Amino acid sequence: MKIIRHLTIAALLSACASPGLSAATLLDENFQDGNIAGWNTTGTVYANAYYGNYSIGLRGGTASATYTLSTSGYVNVNISLDISAHSLEYGESCIAEVSNNGGSSWVNALTLSNGQDNSALYTASSVAIDADNKSQLMIRYRNGGNDYYDYCYGDNILVTGDVDSGGGSSSGGGSNDDYYDELSGSGNVSRSLLTYNTLMNGSDPGSRVNLSAYAVPQNAAHPLNAFAGTLTLSGEASGGSFSEVKDTYNYTGSGDNTRKHLPEFSFQFVQTGSHIFPLQRGSIASAHPNWEYVLTPGRVWQENSDSGYTRAAIPFALQQRNANCMHNGVMTFLFKEDGSTSKVAYQISSETCLYFKADWWGLLDASYTPETIANQSQLIQDYQAEIAGRMPTKPLSALSTDYPGTDPSAFEAPNSTDASHVSTAGFIYGGVHYRGDCVTRYGNYPYCDSMVVPSYSSAKSFFGGVAMMRLEKLYPGVRNTSVASHVPACNSNGNWSDVTLNNLLDMATGNYGNATYMEDEGASHTDNLFLTDSHSSKISYSCTQYSRKTTPGSQWVYHTSDTYIAGTHMNDYLKDQQGSNADIFDDTIVADLWQPIGVSPTGQYTRRTYDSVEQPFAGWGLMWLPDDVAKIASFVGIDGGEINGQEMLDSNQLDAALQRNNGDTGTVPLADYRYNNGFWAHNVSGNLSGCSGDQWIPFLSGYGGITLVLLPNDSVYYYFSDNDTYYWLEAVQEAHQIQSACQ
């Protein structure tokens, strides 16, 4: 059966090969001869027989097996492989990965974890890596277990390619022979919205449409043209149309306004196969007084009615300048690789923003300038690795199949939360990211993987709190250092000499105006923190606004300004330890933590002051793709702050934040609530069936309606909404039915 399967795949690849290229099988290994010769091994590796089927077996956490081959002279190289696992426990894994540079870096093909360890074979049918013309292509299986009795098995490895008689490369700019994530449709698409004629000859602004018009249609064909260069729009400042939904602060009025139009748009993009991605990620500063672009990866495809042009869709967001609101949209256009292009249609019909909601849409003139992109091959490889490294996803509806009796609606919009205000929701359990739709006012957002969500105050946990835990791991005792010793602006009034970094992150500095719940945070004077551009203005407000009222550590009063001071404090401390170029976000959060766990380039961004200091905000200003949320929350809440078995955060402070340290429970904002190291917790005693005593559930909360819950049953629940509701108990109760959350 294995041989038939391999020949079938090879035949299919041969049938899809470009004219003039001949298909070849470079490696076909199913281990049926019981031989693992040619594999470079460490630890306990052997040919394993299981009911007559042979695989390569790896036993114990030190075991690995690597095979090296050359694909020089071959293009359209495809790698498929199988992996299975047995007897994995919490935090353990079996990993299949591929390197195209002799082992300098690796791309994940498949990773199995606890819950996927029933010895069933899992298949990666096309590993997302540029494997063409490589002198050292390496395939590796690793056992990431912690115990000698953890087992991983590799099988059915097939590498095929086309003989490259022209000596080219499938990833070169300006070519159309890149079959990454190949689309298999005929291109015979029935289209009534955003047609060829509309994109070529339509007039601005056009009309709002269901966003399915921007999606890859079911019968889309693989693109014939390749994009590499700059897309530039014209007429942004006056073009397009705008419809207000909610404007709490009366930003726009009835007349024209800069908020009603897009910023100037001229950005580089690169295509690989049926994907297109921007070279710039995160908020991109511009001269526009109100908006900054966030560009994310999109798709490219062919429709027969487009007269030989290729169709592209690019997700993007408008983020309010110096703030955290996120308005998600899509643009689409037609192009040929000679630079010919249509107009660009765009539409924004959803947001995560409590106080300003609106639709934007238009049809603007555009130009495409094909260019040679520096380091294009590496950029494509990095992008494909980003996509390959995403956590496996299923729709939330699949929970009722995977765990019979589960009600997915409890996760979609818990406790009667208005679903129309939920940008997206998700539940992470058993290594799977169950995700809801990304709802807009005009159908579902078609590129949910690329939809950007803001952090608001959840950054106080995942930036402020986590950065302290990382520093405490590296430099024990940093949490007890005084503010006055690291924040000069806080020295003038004498209120900070006895306040520690720990007090800042517990919201218990003793300096405040009014201890009534959220009274200080809601005062108009906080504009001097949120609306100013410079670090000097923000830190001056933060250090001088409040007078000393009580002993540090004794009274909880919520101040985003306190977390801003904490970020400044930690940045100064890190510079003392690592030099003047050190940065608390880039070095401690991104380099040490986010990059190793595979957070996207979008999620590796933080808002900073606009002056030369470029101080990261710490208490707000992060942005994420849904996969980033799943990975970061899993790292903190499920993996215990460990990466590949290595403890990256101070375990005592993480335990304290997650209410697992009875000696350090934090401060008390309200009855049955705690706040510790930037993390909230709520006592749901009496609300979980079968549980007795206090049941403290840690969670993160963000302005407008953002919730992330880190459950003690190794699961995570989240939603991003903007109707100022924060319910989550119903979702926790449903997760408790899947696996007990009793403490």
Secondary structure in CASP SS format (residue, H / E / C, confidence):
PFRMAT SS
TARGET T0000
AUTHOR 0000-0000-0000
METHOD secondary structure of the structure
MODEL  1
M C 1.00
K H 1.00
I H 1.00
I H 1.00
R H 1.00
H H 1.00
L H 1.00
T H 1.00
I H 1.00
A H 1.00
A H 1.00
L H 1.00
L H 1.00
S H 1.00
A H 1.00
C H 1.00
A C 1.00
S C 1.00
P C 1.00
G C 1.00
L C 1.00
S E 1.00
A E 1.00
A E 1.00
T E 1.00
L E 1.00
L E 1.00
D E 1.00
E E 1.00
N C 1.00
F C 1.00
Q C 1.00
D C 1.00
G C 1.00
N C 1.00
I C 1.00
A C 1.00
G C 1.00
W C 1.00
N E 1.00
T E 1.00
T E 1.00
G E 1.00
T E 1.00
V E 1.00
Y E 1.00
A E 1.00
N E 1.00
A E 1.00
Y E 1.00
Y C 1.00
G C 1.00
N E 1.00
Y E 1.00
S E 1.00
I E 1.00
G E 1.00
L E 1.00
R E 1.00
G E 1.00
G E 1.00
T E 1.00
A E 1.00
S E 1.00
A E 1.00
T E 1.00
Y E 1.00
T E 1.00
L E 1.00
S C 1.00
T C 1.00
S C 1.00
G C 1.00
Y E 1.00
V E 1.00
N E 1.00
V E 1.00
N E 1.00
I E 1.00
S E 1.00
L E 1.00
D E 1.00
I E 1.00
S E 1.00
A E 1.00
H E 1.00
S C 1.00
L C 1.00
E C 1.00
Y C 1.00
G C 1.00
E C 1.00
S E 1.00
C E 1.00
I E 1.00
A E 1.00
E E 1.00
V E 1.00
S E 1.00
N C 1.00
N C 1.00
G C 1.00
G C 1.00
S C 1.00
S C 1.00
W C 1.00
V E 1.00
N E 1.00
A E 1.00
L E 1.00
T E 1.00
L E 1.00
S E 1.00
N C 1.00
G C 1.00
Q C 1.00
D C 1.00
N E 1.00
S C 1.00
A C 1.00
L C 1.00
Y E 1.00
T E 1.00
A E 1.00
S C 1.00
S C 1.00
V C 1.00
A C 1.00
I C 1.00
D C 1.00
A C 1.00
D C 1.00
N C 1.00
K C 1.00
S C 1.00
Q C 1.00
L E 1.00
M E 1.00
I E 1.00
R E 1.00
Y E 1.00
R E 1.00
N E 1.00
G C 1.00
G C 1.00
N C 1.00
D C 1.00
Y C 1.00
Y C 1.00
D C 1.00
Y E 1.00
C E 1.00
Y E 1.00
G E 1.00
D E 1.00
N E 1.00
I E 1.00
L E 1.00
V E 1.00
T E 1.00
G E 1.00
D E 1.00
V E 1.00
D C 1.00
S C 1.00
G C 1.00
G C 1.00
G C 1.00
S C 1.00
S C 1.00
S C 1.00
G C 1.00
G C 1.00
G C 1.00
S C 1.00
N C 1.00
D C 1.00
D C 1.00
Y C 1.00
Y C 1.00
D C 1.00
E C 1.00
L C 1.00
S E 1.00
G C 1.00
S C 1.00
G C 1.00
N C 1.00
V C 1.00
S C 1.00
R C 1.00
S C 1.00
L C 1.00
L C 1.00
T C 1.00
Y H 1.00
N H 1.00
T H 1.00
L H 1.00
M H 1.00
N H 1.00
G C 1.00
S C 1.00
D C 1.00
P C 1.00
G C 1.00
S C 1.00
R C 1.00
V C 1.00
N C 1.00
L H 1.00
S H 1.00
A H 1.00
Y H 1.00
A C 1.00
V C 1.00
P C 1.00
Q C 1.00
N C 1.00
A C 1.00
A E 1.00
H C 1.00
P C 1.00
L C 1.00
N C 1.00
A C 1.00
F C 1.00
A E 1.00
G E 1.00
T E 1.00
L E 1.00
T E 1.00
L E 1.00
S C 1.00
G C 1.00
E C 1.00
A C 1.00
S C 1.00
G C 1.00
G C 1.00
S E 1.00
F E 1.00
S E 1.00
E E 1.00
V E 1.00
K E 1.00
D E 1.00
T C 1.00
Y C 1.00
N C 1.00
Y C 1.00
T C 1.00
G C 1.00
S C 1.00
G C 1.00
D C 1.00
N C 1.00
T H 1.00
R H 1.00
K H 1.00
H C 1.00
L C 1.00
P C 1.00
E C 1.00
F C 1.00
S E 1.00
F E 1.00
Q E 1.00
F E 1.00
V E 1.00
Q E 1.00
T E 1.00
G C 1.00
S C 1.00
H E 1.00
I E 1.00
F E 1.00
P E 1.00
L C 1.00
Q C 1.00
R C 1.00
G C 1.00
S E 1.00
I E 1.00
A C 1.00
S C 1.00
A C 1.00
H C 1.00
P C 1.00
N C 1.00
W E 1.00
E E 1.00
Y E 1.00
V E 1.00
L E 1.00
T C 1.00
P C 1.00
G E 1.00
R E 1.00
V E 1.00
W E 1.00
Q E 1.00
E C 1.00
N H 1.00
S H 1.00
D H 1.00
S C 1.00
G C 1.00
Y C 1.00
T E 1.00
R E 1.00
A E 1.00
A E 1.00
I E 1.00
P E 1.00
F E 1.00
A E 1.00
L E 1.00
Q E 1.00
Q E 1.00
R C 1.00
N C 1.00
A C 1.00
N C 1.00
C C 1.00
M E 1.00
H E 1.00
N E 1.00
G E 1.00
V E 1.00
M E 1.00
T E 1.00
F E 1.00
L E 1.00
F E 1.00
K C 1.00
E C 1.00
D C 1.00
G C 1.00
S C 1.00
T E 1.00
S C 1.00
K C 1.00
V E 1.00
A E 1.00
Y E 1.00
Q E 1.00
I E 1.00
S E 1.00
S E 1.00
E E 1.00
T E 1.00
C C 1.00
L C 1.00
Y C 1.00
F E 1.00
K E 1.00
A E 1.00
D E 1.00
W E 1.00
W E 1.00
G E 1.00
L E 1.00
L E 1.00
D C 1.00
A E 1.00
S E 1.00
Y E 1.00
T E 1.00
P E 1.00
E C 1.00
T C 1.00
I C 1.00
A C 1.00
N C 1.00
Q H 1.00
S H 1.00
Q H 1.00
L H 1.00
I H 1.00
Q H 1.00
D H 1.00
Y H 1.00
Q H 1.00
A H 1.00
E H 1.00
I H 1.00
A H 1.00
G C 1.00
R C 1.00
M C 1.00
P C 1.00
T E 1.00
K E 1.00
P E 1.00
L H 1.00
S H 1.00
A H 1.00
L H 1.00
S H 1.00
T H 1.00
D H 1.00
Y C 1.00
P C 1.00
G C 1.00
T C 1.00
D C 1.00
P C 1.00
S H 1.00
A H 1.00
F H 1.00
E H 1.00
A C 1.00
P H 1.00
N H 1.00
S H 1.00
T C 1.00
D C 1.00
A H 1.00
S H 1.00
H H 1.00
V E 1.00
S E 1.00
T E 1.00
A E 1.00
G E 1.00
F E 1.00
I E 1.00
Y E 1.00
G C 1.00
G C 1.00
V E 1.00
H E 1.00
Y E 1.00
R E 1.00
G C 1.00
D C 1.00
C C 1.00
V E 1.00
T E 1.00
R C 1.00
Y C 1.00
G E 1.00
N E 1.00
Y C 1.00
P C 1.00
Y C 1.00
C H 1.00
D H 1.00
S H 1.00
M C 1.00
V C 1.00
V E 1.00
P E 1.00
S C 1.00
Y H 1.00
S H 1.00
S H 1.00
A H 1.00
K H 1.00
S H 1.00
F H 1.00
F H 1.00
G H 1.00
G H 1.00
V H 1.00
A H 1.00
M H 1.00
M H 1.00
R H 1.00
L H 1.00
E H 1.00
K H 1.00
L H 1.00
Y C 1.00
P C 1.00
G C 1.00
V H 1.00
R H 1.00
N H 1.00
T C 1.00
S E 1.00
V C 1.00
A C 1.00
S C 1.00
H C 1.00
V C 1.00
P H 1.00
A H 1.00
C H 1.00
N C 1.00
S C 1.00
N C 1.00
G C 1.00
N C 1.00
W C 1.00
S C 1.00
D C 1.00
V C 1.00
T E 1.00
L H 1.00
N H 1.00
N H 1.00
L H 1.00
L H 1.00
D C 1.00
M C 1.00
A C 1.00
T C 1.00
G C 1.00
N E 1.00
Y E 1.00
G C 1.00
N C 1.00
A C 1.00
T C 1.00
Y C 1.00
M C 1.00
E C 1.00
D C 1.00
E C 1.00
G C 1.00
A C 1.00
S H 1.00
H H 1.00
T H 1.00
D H 1.00
N H 1.00
L H 1.00
F H 1.00
L C 1.00
T C 1.00
D C 1.00
S C 1.00
H H 1.00
S H 1.00
S H 1.00
K H 1.00
I H 1.00
S H 1.00
Y H 1.00
S H 1.00
C H 1.00
T H 1.00
Q C 1.00
Y C 1.00
S E 1.00
R E 1.00
K C 1.00
T C 1.00
T C 1.00
P C 1.00
G C 1.00
S C 1.00
Q C 1.00
W C 1.00
V C 1.00
Y C 1.00
H C 1.00
T H 1.00
S H 1.00
D H 1.00
T H 1.00
Y H 1.00
I H 1.00
A H 1.00
G H 1.00
T H 1.00
H H 1.00
M H 1.00
N H 1.00
D H 1.00
Y H 1.00
L H 1.00
K H 1.00
D H 1.00
Q H 1.00
Q H 1.00
G C 1.00
S C 1.00
N C 1.00
A C 1.00
D C 1.00
I H 1.00
F H 1.00
D H 1.00
D H 1.00
T H 1.00
I H 1.00
V H 1.00
A H 1.00
D H 1.00
L H 1.00
W H 1.00
Q H 1.00
P H 1.00
I H 1.00
G C 1.00
V C 1.00
S C 1.00
P C 1.00
T H 1.00
G H 1.00
Q H 1.00
Y C 1.00
T E 1.00
R C 1.00
R E 1.00
T C 1.00
Y C 1.00
D C 1.00
S C 1.00
V C 1.00
E C 1.00
Q C 1.00
P E 1.00
F C 1.00
A C 1.00
G C 1.00
W C 1.00
G C 1.00
L E 1.00
M E 1.00
W E 1.00
L C 1.00
P H 1.00
D H 1.00
D H 1.00
V H 1.00
A H 1.00
K H 1.00
I H 1.00
A H 1.00
S H 1.00
F H 1.00
V H 1.00
G H 1.00
I C 1.00
D C 1.00
G C 1.00
G C 1.00
E E 1.00
I E 1.00
N C 1.00
G C 1.00
Q E 1.00
E E 1.00
M C 1.00
L C 1.00
D C 1.00
S H 1.00
N H 1.00
Q H 1.00
L H 1.00
D H 1.00
A H 1.00
A H 1.00
L C 1.00
Q C 1.00
R C 1.00
N C 1.00
N C 1.00
G C 1.00
D C 1.00
T C 1.00
G C 1.00
T E 1.00
V C 1.00
P C 1.00
L C 1.00
A C 1.00
D C 1.00
Y E 1.00
R E 1.00
Y E 1.00
N E 1.00
N C 1.00
G C 1.00
F E 1.00
W E 1.00
A E 1.00
H E 1.00
N E 1.00
V C 1.00
S C 1.00
G C 1.00
N C 1.00
L C 1.00
S C 1.00
G C 1.00
C C 1.00
S C 1.00
G C 1.00
D C 1.00
Q C 1.00
W E 1.00
I E 1.00
P E 1.00
F E 1.00
L E 1.00
S E 1.00
G E 1.00
Y C 1.00
G C 1.00
G C 1.00
I E 1.00
T E 1.00
L E 1.00
V E 1.00
L E 1.00
L E 1.00
P C 1.00
N C 1.00
D C 1.00
S E 1.00
V E 1.00
Y E 1.00
Y E 1.00
Y E 1.00
F E 1.00
S E 1.00
D C 1.00
N C 1.00
D C 1.00
T C 1.00
Y C 1.00
Y C 1.00
W C 1.00
L H 1.00
E H 1.00
A H 1.00
V H 1.00
Q H 1.00
E H 1.00
A H 1.00
H H 1.00
Q H 1.00
I H 1.00
Q C 1.00
S C 1.00
A C 1.00
C C 1.00
Q C 1.00
END
